[in-house]
Amino acid sequence: MRTNIRQVAALAGVSRTTVSNVLLGKEGRITPAKREEVLKAVEQLGYLPIRPSLQNRKEETRVISIALQDPQLVRFDFYSQVYAGVCERALRHDFDVLTVLRAEPDWAENRSSIRLMDRRSDGIVFLPTGEDNRATLRALVQHGIPAVACYDRDVPDGVAWVDPNNQEAIKGLVALLVESGHKRIAHLTYFVSTQYDFWDRKRAFEEAIDLAGLDHLPNGIVEAQTEVTPEIAKQLIATGATAVVCANDWLAIQLWDIFEAMGLRIPEDMSLTGIDNQMHGVGRGLTTMEFSFAEVGGLAVEALIGRISGKPVDECCYEVNPRLYERHSILRM
């Protein structure tokens, strides 16, 4: 059952008008003590103030929101392409796109994103999701606001998702290496608890090794915290691997640089693959799998429009399949 403003006012021992004024920052003559009582009641009851006139309206806004935790993210090629995909597909369906950046009020700190609850749009796309947004997604479901998560399937019931087919990408790269004669293959990833994609790709690597009938190398999965270090490169060499499947292009290029500094040649001494088909990898000749970021954004719009129109969640979740770019970072043995 949803908490209403009457309950907050009763618990705080003030009027509904006082509660409303505190939450809107229109405190006037409200004493610090009364303000504190209101905020305690809001916190205790988990109250989310949604304007009734907006919450109950039936008409569409023809607006899709994109929730960004950091506006600087759109400077990166990855995010800008997803963003462009959202905008292109929204235009095709005659929707406007709203980027939600407004900060939370101080009383809402560490709570579900209040700014997403005011019905300025018909639904919300998250770029990407992440652990910090779980409570927000649950609150959106509770209040009947359609939401789609990009690059994350581990979402609350009622939330649709769009995600790369990581299994297909990793298994395709391992199969290519096996076809090229490699039997000792390692995997370089990030510390897997940090992001769903890398956990999924690690699992896919283990399955691909089994599928190929290969032995799992001792310590053959190496995790970097943020950057690839010479110590990580030495760990990979110690496995006896002739090839490394990297969880993305950035890891592969860092590893490439370190190997070359150590006197190893790519691909003569070590074959490398990545994922994402980033420009810095293209220039080096890195073999990689590409997921269209624009397609992720476009499918997120399709998923959201499906949810807005009442389609079940399981009909509004999409996988984006990879495309292989084979270059000269793999040695055919």
Buried (B, 14 or more C-beta within 10 A) or exposed (E): EEBBBEBBBBBBEBEEEBBBBBBEEEBEEBEEEBBEBBBEBBEEBEBBBBEEEEBEEEEEBEBBBBBBBEEEBBEEEBBBBBBBBBBBBBEEEEBEBBBBEEEBBEBBEEBBBBBBBBBBBBBBBBBBBBEEBBBBBBBBBBBEBBBBBBBBBEBBEBBBBBBBBBBBBBBBBBBBBBEBEBBBBBBBBBEBEBBBBBBBBBBBBBBBBEEBEBEBBEEBBBBBEEEBBEEBBEBBBBBEBBBBBBBBBBBBBBBBBBBEEEEBEBBEBBBBBBBBBBEEBBEBBBBBBBBBBBBBBBBBBBBBBBBBEEBEBEEBBBBBEBEBBEBEBBBEE
